[in-house]
Amino acid sequence: MKKWLKRNMPAPRRLLENRQLSVFGKCLHDPRLWYLNRRSVSGAVAVGFFMMFMPPFGQMVLAAAAAIVLRVNLPLAVVLVWITNPLTIPPMFYFAYLVGSWLLGVAPKGFDLGFWTDWHNWSAVMAPLGLGMLVCAVISSALGYCGAQALWRRRLVREIRRRKQRYRELAAALSESAVSTPSSSRQI
């Protein structure tokens, strides 16, 4: 998993050159923000998934700020925010609105474009949407953290099993070769 992340993550130089992230200045030079370990990756997934459900303006900056404060992997936290894009925001936020409506006991409005584009209706939508976004952010963040921890642990356990199997095979091959072939002519 670590190798895959290293291959697919943007280089620190690329993020340091980002105009939006330049507001953080020297805070970006902390080496802990670039580590790839289980704690750092899991925390970055949690931050990215949480910020994914926040309003779409400034999500990258908020994710970077949270990653800096929590000392988790900055590039991964920022990249995960990009899951929200013009294609994914409407279904995600409508789902958050439905969750908020259900929690508040309000009858949700259907997905009628006329209703949603009229700004007069927005005041009735903001409370369920805000609550739903917060609930979805917390749940997706917790699931992302636990999922990243589980995937990292699964990969580690699999690697340890492979290593033990390799050592067993090597020990068996060495013990077999030591018995069948003498090391010198005097032992014959």
Rosetta blueprint (number, residue, H / E / L):
1 M L
2 K H
3 K H
4 W H
5 L H
6 K H
7 R H
8 N H
9 M L
10 P L
11 A L
12 P H
13 R H
14 R H
15 L H
16 L H
17 E L
18 N L
19 R L
20 Q H
21 L H
22 S H
23 V H
24 F H
25 G H
26 K H
27 C H
28 L H
29 H H
30 D L
31 P H
32 R H
33 L H
34 W H
35 Y L
36 L L
37 N L
38 R H
39 R H
40 S H
41 V H
42 S H
43 G H
44 A H
45 V H
46 A H
47 V H
48 G H
49 F H
50 F H
51 M H
52 M H
53 F L
54 M L
55 P L
56 P L
57 F L
58 G L
59 Q H
60 M H
61 V H
62 L H
63 A H
64 A H
65 A H
66 A H
67 A H
68 I H
69 V H
70 L H
71 R L
72 V L
73 N L
74 L H
75 P H
76 L H
77 A H
78 V H
79 V H
80 L H
81 V H
82 W L
83 I L
84 T L
85 N L
86 P L
87 L L
88 T L
89 I H
90 P H
91 P H
92 M H
93 F H
94 Y H
95 F H
96 A H
97 Y H
98 L H
99 V H
100 G H
101 S H
102 W H
103 L H
104 L H
105 G L
106 V L
107 A L
108 P L
109 K L
110 G L
111 F L
112 D L
113 L H
114 G H
115 F H
116 W H
117 T H
118 D L
119 W H
120 H H
121 N H
122 W H
123 S H
124 A H
125 V H
126 M H
127 A H
128 P H
129 L H
130 G H
131 L H
132 G H
133 M H
134 L H
135 V H
136 C H
137 A H
138 V H
139 I H
140 S H
141 S H
142 A H
143 L H
144 G H
145 Y H
146 C H
147 G H
148 A H
149 Q H
150 A H
151 L H
152 W H
153 R H
154 R H
155 R H
156 L H
157 V H
158 R H
159 E H
160 I H
161 R H
162 R H
163 R H
164 K H
165 Q H
166 R H
167 Y H
168 R H
169 E H
170 L H
171 A H
172 A H
173 A H
174 L H
175 S H
176 E H
177 S H
178 A H
179 V H
180 S H
181 T L
182 P L
183 S L
184 S L
185 S H
186 R H
187 Q H
188 I L
